Amino acid sequence: MTLQEAVAHLRARDLTCLVDPVLLDGKVAVFTECVEHGYTPLRSEIMAAYFVAGRDAAQDAFDGGLITEGELRQKLADLSRQVLS
């Protein structure tokens, strides 16, 4: 079962998910792209979680004034390249 299928399964049964739907949809998109790049489902799940954690950490650093907008864009580009290449 893929992450997307699991989410659909939960939603079909009106089960509450503790993760913000916007974040979950983003993770599903990254997971799907990882699978399309040839990663196994387990590795795709790990890579998607890594990507989301890195993205969130970079955004938090920017929001906290620790990095500039240019540094944020660079970190996100580097992260995408690392995970999806």
Secondary structure, 3 states (H helix, E strand, C coil): CCHHHHHHHHHHCCCCCCCCHHHHHHHHHHHHHHHHCCCCHHHHHHHHHHHHHHHHHHHHHHHCCCCCHHHHHHHHHHHHHHHHC
